[in-house]
Amino acid sequence: MVGYVYDFYNAPGIKYFIQEGKNMSTYNVKLVKTVDDSYDIEIGFGLTDKLVSDLKAGLAGSITKFAIVTDSNVKPVYADEIYGKITEAGYKGDIIVFPAGEKSKTRATKEFIEDTMLSKGYRRDCCIIAVGGGVVTDVAGFVAGTYGRGVPFINYATTLLAAADASIGGKTAVDTPLATNLIGMFNQPRKVYIDIDAWKSLPKREIYSGMAETIKHACLADSRFYGFLEDNMDKIFAFDHDVCEHMAECNCRIKYNVVMKDERESGLREVLNLGHTVGRAIETVSDYRLLHGEAVSIGLVAQAKLSSKLGYMTEDEVASLVRLLKRAGLPTEIPDYIDREALVKKLYTDKKVRNGQLRFVLQKGIGDVVRFGENVYATPVSEDVAREIIMAM
């Protein structure tokens, strides 16, 4: 039986027990926190000067040393300019560059960035500025979350894909040969800049790829936005200022409305994985011959066909989605060089898998998703049904 209980040296939360002649202690470490991870997303044209102005106004606090992380494509186009303006403003900085492409989204790249920062004397009193697309923001945000046990970072998105998805929401990760995005953390930036002018520097294929996440947002949350994309696709590719700005604003609104309600993907945030179960698997099995958006486009069609099979979409709605994706310059069928059985097996590396079961987020018509229970937005699908859909594509 317990002899007595008392506060050990009056320390709050620490109790000391004696039971049957044996001393036992229990320490309650109180670490209740209230954290405000709010941040601004600025959408505009030519925002490099605004970035420097915000730094001067205290965006990164009293920090004066900045690691600019970018890739080999973006460095000469935007990162060099940002570096020049930051150093002209009196700050210290370095550009850290890795090869462009999804194949660089790895632990090795993260290690390279960390080792470079260490060799250049970066400690906890620094800030990372990620300049580029989704691979850059994912890796740089992950580095920021672990370097010195956490340093601030800023996203300067230069691709439509990053503007629509990767730069917003705080999900950072790397890929491995066994799975995509399963090693990472939630880490929110200090601010996100979406520079629409940067889209003009992109190859057409990159613009098309970015449209996949945009169409995904319309499919899952906003039928009016879907109609806007149908009506304005030509103006988007002509970089019409008003149309592109409205598109960027709609993407941000849809994404942050989900993220604000479910920052850490406990339920609702899974809807942002619409099309990604098959899409991510195709991207990997193709050995990244397909860009992320191209793979997601095929994944959107696969989930739409599955949704139709289960009674949540009509055949006309599926056909409408296929037409819109094709107008956006995106593929809608699985390429012949993809091994279908390897693709089916790869589905099991998806982060939504639970207890060995495949799970899919599914559209409900145009502009909504199916809810399968209280805060449940993905449903188990048998391998046989998934294989049937894949083989038919």
N, C-alpha and C positions, 0 to 999 in steps of 0.2 A: 504494500500500500504506500501511498505518497505520504512522506512525513511532513513536509511543508514546502511552500512555494514563496519566493520573494524576489524583488528586483535586485539584480546583481550590481552593487555599487550605484544603485538608483538610476541606472541607465535605462531610458525608456525603450520598451520593446524587447528587453532582454530578461529572460526569466531563468531561474536556476532551480533544479529539482533534486530532491534526495528521495530515492525509492529503494526500500529494503537494503539500506546501507550503501547504495551505489549513487554516485553523483552523475546527474545528467543535465545537460544544458540545451536550451532551445533559443536560437537567436532569430528574431523577426526583423529582417532588414526592410525598413519602410522606404520604398522608392516610388511613391505615387507621383505621377507627373502629369502636368497639363502642357501639351505641346501645340504650338501654333505653326503649322507648316504652310500657311497660306502664301501665295505668290502671284505676281501679275504675269499675264501673257500679253505682250505688245505685238500687234499686227500692223505692219506698215511697209514702206518702201525705202530702202537705203537706210538701215537702222544702225550702222556702225558708229556714227557720231552720237546717237542717242545712248548707245551702250557706254561710251566713254563718259558722257555727261552724267549717267546714272551712277557710275563708279565714283565720280567726283562728289556726287551727292550722298554717298554712303551706302550704296547697294551692297557692297561687301564689307561694310563696317570700316575699320581702320586698316584693313589689309592693303598692302602695297606691292605684293608679289603675285604674279598670275602665270599659271601654266596653261598655255593655249593648246588644247588637244584637238587634232584634226587628222584628215587622211590625205593621201597623196594627190587626190583630185581637187580637193577644196583648198589646199594650202596656197597655191598661186592665185586663186580667184578671190578668196575672202580672208583666210587666216593671216596672210602676210599683211594685208591692209589693217586688220584689227590689231595685229602686233605693233605695226608702225604707229598707229594712233595712240595705243596704250603707252608705249615708251615715250612718245612725244609729250604725253600728259604728265610725265615724270614717274611713271610706275616702272617696276622691274618686271621682266617677263621672258619666257622662252616658248618656242613653238616645238611641240612634240608630235611627230608625224609617223603614221603607220600606213601600210598599203591599203588602198581603197578596196572595198568589197566585203561581202558577208563572211568570207573565209577568215577575215581578220577578227571576227567577233569571238575571241578565244581567251582562255586563261593566259596563254603565252603573250598576247598583246597587252593584257592588263599588267602582267609582270614587267613587260618592257617599259610601259609608261611609268610604273612605280619606280623601277630601277633608275630610269632617266631622271625622274624628279629627285630621288635620293642623291644621285651623283651631282646634281646641280644645287644641292643645298636646300631643297624645299623641306620645310617642317610643317608644323600645324598652323603657322601664321601665313597661309597661302590660300588661294582660291583657284579653282579650275574653271576655264571657259571652254566649253565644248562647241566647236565650230564645224558643222557638217550635217550629215544625215543621221538616220536611225542607228547605224552601227556606231558612229562616233558618240552620240548622246547616250547610248546604252552602256558602252564600255567606260566612257569618261565618268558617267554618273556612278557606276559601280566602284571605280577607283576612288572617287571623292568620298564615298561612304565608308571606305576602309582605310584610306591613307591617313595616318596619324589618328586613327580611330574616328575619323570623320572631319572633312573640311568642306566649306561651301563650294557650290558650283553653279554655273550659269549655262543655259542652253541657247546657242545662236543657231537656229535651224535654217539650213540652206536648201533643203529639198522639200518638195511637196509631200513626200512620204513622212518625213520628220514633222512637218507642220501639221499634218493630219493626225498623226498618231504618236510616234516614238518620243518626241520631245516633251510631251505633256503627260502627266500622271504619275511620274516618279518610279516607274518600273524599270530597273536596270538589271542587266544580266549578260552572261556570255553563253556560247554554245559549246557543246562537246560532241564527239562522234556518236555518243549514245543518246543524247537528248538536246533539245533546244530550249534555251531560257529557263532551265531548271536550277542553274547556279547563279544567284543574284540577290538583290535586296530591293526593298522599297526605300527610295531616297529622293526627296523632293528638292528641286532646284530653287535658287533664290529668285530667279526670273527666267522667262522664256521669251526670246525674240523671234518672231516669224517674219522674215524679210522676203516679201513676195518678189522683189526685184531679182533675188537670187535664182528664182525659178528659170529666168530667161537664159541663164548660163548652162542649164542642164540639157543633156541629150534628150531627144524626143522619147526614147525608150524609158528614161528615168521619169519623165513627166507622166507617161502612161502608167508606169508602175505605181506612182503616187496616187493616181485616181482610184486604185482598188480600195484603199482604206477609206477614201472619201465616199465611194459608193456603198461600202459596208456600213458606214455611219447612217447614211440615208435609209438603207434597208432595215436597220434595226431600230431606228428611232424617229424618223421624220419623213412621211410620205410627201409633204410639200417640198422638202429639200430634194427628194428623189425627182419630183417633177421639174424643179429648177435645173437639175443636172441634165435631164432629158432636153430641156428647152435651150440650154446655153453651152452645150459641149464645144461647139465651134468657137465661141467667145472665150472659153477657158483656154483653149490651145492658142488663141490669138493674144493671150495675156491682157485681156480687157481689165482695166484697173478695178472698176466697180464690181464686176462679176467675180474676179479672183478674190477680192477682199471679202465679199459676201460669202463665198465658199469657205474661205479660211475661218471666218467668224462662226459659220454653222458647224464646221468640224470641231472647233474649240468648245462651242456651247454643248454639243452632244457629248463630247469626251469628258469635259469637266463636270457635267451634270451627273454622269455615272460615277466618276472618281470621288466627287464630294460625298456621295452617299455610301461608297464602299471603297475606301482608299486601298485596302489590302486584300481585295479579291475574296471576301468571305461569302459572296453570293452574286449580287447584281453585276459586279465588274466582269464576271465571266461572259456577259453578252458581248463584250468587246473582242472576244475570241471567235465571233461569227466567221465561218469560213476558214478558220485557222487550223482546225483539226486535220483536215486533208491538206490544206495549203502548206503548213509547215512541214508536213511529211514529204510532200512533193518537192519542196524547195531543197530538202536535204538529200533525198534520193536522186534528184537531178544533179547532185554535186554542184549546186548553185549555178547551173547553166541558166536556170530561171531566176529572175529577180524576185524579191520578196512579194511585191505587188502582183506580179504575173502569177506566182504560185497561189496567192490569196484569191485572185480572180477565179482560178480553177476550183479552189476550195469553196468559194461562194456558190458556184454552180452545183457542186457536189452536194452541199448542204441544202440547197434549194430543191434539188431532185429528191433528196431524202425527205425533206419537209413535205413535198407534194405527195410522196408515197404514203406518208403518215397522216395526210389529210389536213395539213396546216397551210398549204399554198395551192393555188389552182395552176393548171398547166399554162394558162395565159400569163399568170404572174411570173412563172419560171421563164417563159419565153421573153417577157419584157426585160427581165434581169439580164438574160443572155444578150439581147440586143443592145442594152445600155453598155455592158462591158465591152462588147465588140466595137461600139462607137468610140469608146475610150481607148481603143487600140490594144485591148487586153485579150489574152487567150482564154478560151472557154472549154477546151478539151484537153485531156491528158496526152502529152506528146508520146509518140510511138516508142521513143527510146527509154521510157520509164518502165521498169519492171513492176508489173501490177502486184505480184505477190510480195515483192520487197516493200512496196508502198503500203500494203495492208499491214504487214508486220511493223512498219515504222509508225503506224498510227498509235501503237502502244507506248510510244515515248512522249505522247502529248501530256501536258501537265494536268489536264482535266481527268485523266484516267483515275478511277477509284476502285480499289480491290480487284484490279486486273480487268475491269470492264471499261470499254470505250464509252465516252460520253460526248454528246454533240449539243451545241447551242443551235437552235432552229428558228428560222423566220416564221412569223405569223403574218401572212400576206406581205404587203409592202409597207414598211415603216414601223414594224413591231416585231417582238420576239415572243416565243412561247414561254410561259411560266408554268413549271411543272409542280409547284408547291410553294410554301412560304419560303421566300428567298432562295428558290431553286430554279436555275435557268439553263441547266444542261440535263439531258436525259440519257440513260444507258441505251446503247444500240449494239445489237449482236454483231459479231465479226462477219457472219454470213450476210447480213443485210448490208453492212458497209462494203463488203466485197462485191455484192451484186451491183451497187451503185457505181463503184470504181470500174468494174469490168464493162459496164454499159457506156462509160465515157471514153 
